[in-house]
């Protein structure tokens, strides 16, 4: 990142880091860092809720692979024209092309399967996962910065992102500076994390599913307006699919909170625990 007088100009140093004969991808490093910090945060939160921290690692195993598969397949589904001639390119995930909504859907499926198999309270466990998810998103968005991708429309604001000509959309080939939407979403996700942790600490008796619903509402609100700035949105006809999914998430989160606190009923799908070490003794 470079700083000019009266302005902040973000300039990517490149997508990889060379350490002698070894070349590391920034995106991979960021994902690994997010995963490490997220597991530790969720273990800490689980212990504070009387849930056994060791289950977090088991849950992670069930969530990570479906999340990665979901993130990739979601992206490919809406960019099929890029892969139709060479389907093997679908496996080249290191070249970019994953979508957070696909990761969330895949991870949720994995969590549901795990909870069903182990007879755990699904929403109690998603509540200790979503703060880590927000943290991971805040970290992971910097991968877009290093890859010079997922940026916004051209801007003359004091804060801006320089995009090399090779990465610019044809419509903006003569423009050099763009909205750093990676930064907007990273900061927004840190705000979501702060909200979730505040509720976690201030309301220890909150009903299972509360943090999950709050995450859906808070993240979706930010994604709706940030997505409107981007130049590379996945499209469904004339619609930006991320905005559509965010509206669905916003609606589900709001309905979930109403269901929990206005109707005073638990979220559907909870299973009575079988006493297999889910809680700390």
C-alpha positions, 0 to 999 in steps of 0.5 A: 500500500502506498500513501500519497499526500492527502490520499491512500492508494492501495497497490497490490505487490502481487498474488504470490510471495517468494521465499527462496525456492518456495513460492507461496500464494497470498490467498492460501496464506490468508485462508490458512491464517483465518482458519487457524484464528477462527478455530481458536476463537470458536474454541474459546467461545465454546468453552465460555458457553459450556460446550466442549472446545474439542468438538470445534475441531471435529466440526471444522473437518465437516465444514471446511471441505463442503465450504470449499467445494460449495464456494467453487461450484457456486462461482463456476455455476454462474461463470460456466462460459469460462469453464465450458471449453476446459472443465478441468480448469474448475480444479484450478482453484488457486487461480481464483474464482470462489464465492463466499455465499457458496462457502456459507451454504456448503459449510452450513450443510456440513455443520447440519450433517455433523450435528445430525450425526452427533446429535448436537444442538445445531444452532448452538454450534453455529452461534460459536462459528459465525464470529469466526466466519466474520473474522475469516471473511475480514482476513480473506478479503485481502486476498482480493487485494493481492489478486487485483480482483473483486474491485469496484467502479472507478473513483477519485476518492482520497482512498482508492485501489490501483489496478494494473491494466491487465486486470481492468475490465474492458469498459474501464481500460483507461481508468487506473483507480477503483473503489477498494471494495475488498477494504469496505467489506473487510472493515464491514466484517470486522464490524459484524464481528464486533457486533456478534462478540458484544451480543455474545458477552452481554447476553450469555443467555441468548437463545441458540440461533441468535448470533447466527440470525444476527450474522445473516442480517448484519453481513447481508446488509453490508454485502447488498450495498458493497456488491452494488459497487463491484464491476465483476458481480456474478449475474443471474440475468440482469440481477447481481446474484450476491444481492439476491442471496443477501436479500434472502439471508437478510429475510431469513435472519430477520424471520429467525429473530422474530421466531425466537423472540416474538414467537418464543419458539426454538429454530426448527431442526434442533435435536436433543443432545445425546450426552456424548460429551458435547458439554463440559463436565 
